[in-house]
Amino acid sequence: MTYRFSRIFIAAWLATSLLAIADEQSCRGTARECEQEIRQMVGGRRFLGATIGVEKKKGLVVQSVAPNGPAARAGLQEGDRLIACNLKSLIDASPREFKQILADARQTGMLRIIVGRPGGYKTIVTRLEPYTKEQIEKIISAHLSQNHTTSAGAHR
């Protein structure tokens, strides 16, 4: 039986994560304030393009991979178990520790991830990439439509 303890955003899948966070916390800002905050939060950041979660007895596991993102192009797959990243063990790591490894890699953006799959281990080498304008607009649109239904179209 699989237990999902937490979800973190790592990439283009940020829109999904923002919606999950919004479900847990009510959005109290105006649509314009939220748009500005999201742009500031995402602007200049890089993403991997994968959602990582925790599964009981398996540790950190890839829950989803964004199509055409850096993770997908490098061969990361849904269900991959994260063993190590940039020479740091992830066997007993939390999502927060993995997020810190990603933050530590912000200078070069380079990631060397060892994953466990049925049949063995695989090394994935990829680079974090900046969000595109289209991705940012999609994240904002999803948040506004979910949390600002009366003013979602009036944010511009």
matplotlib code that plots the C-alpha trace (Angstrom):
import matplotlib.pyplot as plt

x = [0.0, 1.4, 1.2, 1.7, 3.2, 4.1, 4.4, 6.9, 7.2, 10.3, 9.4, 6.9, 4.6, 4.6, 1.1, -0.1, 1.8, 0.5, -3.1, -2.3, -1.0, -3.9, -6.3, -4.5, -4.3, -7.0, -5.8, -6.5, -4.8, -6.5, -6.0, -3.5, -1.5, -1.4, -0.3, 2.6, 3.6, 3.7, 5.7, 8.2, 8.4, 8.9, 10.9, 14.5, 14.0, 14.9, 12.9, 13.5, 10.1, 9.2, 7.0, 8.7, 6.8, 7.4, 6.3, 6.4, 9.4, 10.6, 11.7, 11.6, 9.8, 9.1, 5.3, 5.0, 7.2, 6.3, 6.3, 9.2, 10.8, 14.4, 13.6, 11.6, 14.4, 17.0, 15.0, 13.6, 10.4, 7.4, 8.0, 11.8, 13.2, 15.8, 19.0, 21.4, 21.7, 25.0, 26.9, 24.4, 22.4, 18.7, 17.9, 16.5, 16.1, 13.0, 11.5, 12.9, 16.4, 16.0, 14.7, 17.9, 20.1, 18.3, 18.8, 22.5, 22.8, 21.4, 24.8, 25.4, 21.9, 23.6, 22.1, 23.5, 20.7, 21.0, 17.6, 16.5, 14.2, 13.0, 16.1, 18.8, 20.1, 20.4, 22.3, 20.3, 22.3, 20.3, 20.3, 17.6, 16.1, 14.4, 10.6, 9.3, 6.9, 4.2, 4.8, 4.5, 1.3, -0.1, 0.7, -0.9, -4.0, -4.4, -4.1, -6.5, -9.1, -8.9, -8.8, -10.2, -13.2, -15.0, -12.0, -9.9, -10.4, -10.0, -6.4, -4.9]
y = [0.0, 3.4, 6.4, 9.9, 11.9, 15.1, 16.6, 19.1, 20.9, 20.7, 21.7, 22.5, 20.5, 23.5, 24.3, 21.1, 21.7, 25.3, 24.0, 21.3, 24.0, 26.3, 23.4, 23.3, 27.0, 29.5, 32.2, 35.6, 37.9, 39.6, 38.0, 40.8, 40.2, 36.5, 37.0, 39.3, 36.9, 33.9, 35.8, 36.9, 33.3, 31.6, 34.2, 33.3, 29.9, 26.7, 23.5, 19.8, 18.8, 16.1, 15.7, 13.8, 12.1, 9.8, 6.2, 4.0, 1.7, 3.0, 6.6, 9.3, 8.3, 10.1, 10.5, 12.3, 13.7, 16.7, 16.1, 17.8, 18.9, 18.4, 15.2, 13.6, 14.4, 12.9, 9.7, 10.1, 8.0, 7.8, 5.2, 5.7, 5.6, 8.3, 6.7, 9.7, 13.1, 15.0, 12.5, 12.9, 9.8, 10.0, 6.6, 8.0, 11.6, 13.8, 15.8, 18.9, 17.5, 16.8, 20.3, 21.6, 19.5, 21.2, 24.6, 23.8, 23.0, 26.4, 27.8, 25.2, 23.6, 20.2, 17.1, 13.6, 11.4, 7.7, 6.0, 2.5, 0.7, -2.8, -4.6, -2.3, 1.2, 4.0, 7.3, 10.3, 13.4, 16.5, 20.3, 22.4, 24.9, 28.3, 28.4, 29.6, 32.5, 30.0, 27.8, 30.9, 32.0, 28.4, 28.4, 31.8, 30.8, 27.6, 29.3, 32.2, 29.8, 27.6, 30.3, 33.5, 32.3, 35.6, 37.6, 35.1, 36.8, 40.3, 40.0, 41.7]
z = [0.0, -1.0, 1.3, 0.0, 2.8, 0.9, -2.5, -3.6, -6.8, -8.8, -12.2, -14.8, -12.7, -10.4, -11.5, -10.0, -6.8, -6.5, -6.8, -4.1, -1.9, -2.6, -1.6, 1.8, 2.3, 1.3, -1.0, 0.6, -1.9, -4.8, -8.3, -9.1, -5.9, -6.6, -10.2, -9.0, -6.3, -8.6, -11.2, -8.6, -7.1, -10.4, -12.3, -12.5, -10.9, -12.7, -12.8, -13.2, -14.6, -12.1, -9.1, -6.2, -3.4, -0.5, -0.6, 2.5, 2.5, -0.9, 0.0, -2.6, -5.8, -9.0, -9.1, -12.4, -15.2, -17.3, -21.0, -22.8, -19.6, -18.7, -16.6, -19.5, -22.0, -19.7, -19.3, -15.7, -15.4, -13.2, -10.5, -10.4, -6.9, -6.1, -4.7, -4.9, -6.5, -7.0, -4.8, -1.9, -0.7, -0.9, 0.5, 3.8, 2.6, 2.9, 0.0, 1.8, 1.6, -2.1, -2.6, -0.8, -3.2, -6.1, -4.5, -4.0, -7.8, -8.8, -10.0, -12.7, -12.8, -13.4, -11.7, -11.7, -10.3, -9.6, -9.7, -8.9, -11.4, -11.8, -13.2, -11.7, -11.3, -13.9, -13.9, -15.2, -16.1, -16.7, -16.2, -14.5, -16.9, -16.4, -16.7, -20.0, -20.3, -21.4, -18.3, -16.1, -17.8, -17.4, -13.6, -13.1, -15.1, -13.2, -9.8, -10.8, -12.2, -9.1, -6.4, -7.9, -9.9, -9.8, -10.9, -12.9, -16.2, -14.8, -13.7, -16.7]

ax = plt.figure().add_subplot(projection="3d")
ax.plot(x, y, z, "-o")
ax.set_aspect("equal")
plt.show()
